[in-house]
Amino acid sequence: MTVSLDRRKLLRVVKELPESCSLEDAVYRIHLWAAIEEAETDVAAGRVQPQDAVEQRLRSKWQRQRR
């Protein structure tokens, strides 16, 4: 899923960067912000699963792979 870019929020993220930071740091923070925005959208839309259900599914998958 792609997050719709809100220019005002993006500008706020950029303005909050330290005066001196690397391009990698800036890209990382923008990427992190986008991931959080996407997660919040998923939660609001009900696209979430309980932690225990995810753990159980992963355990089953790992056990099948060991065989």
C-alpha angles and dihedrals in degrees: 000000000000122000116230108241114239104200094204092053091045091051089051090053091049092047090052092058116107115264089250117038136137124255088245091057092049093049091047092053092047090048091049091049091050091050091051091048090051092049092050090050090051092050092049090051093049094247095141136109130208114260094239092054091053092047092050092049092049093047090052091048093049092048091052090050092053092058 
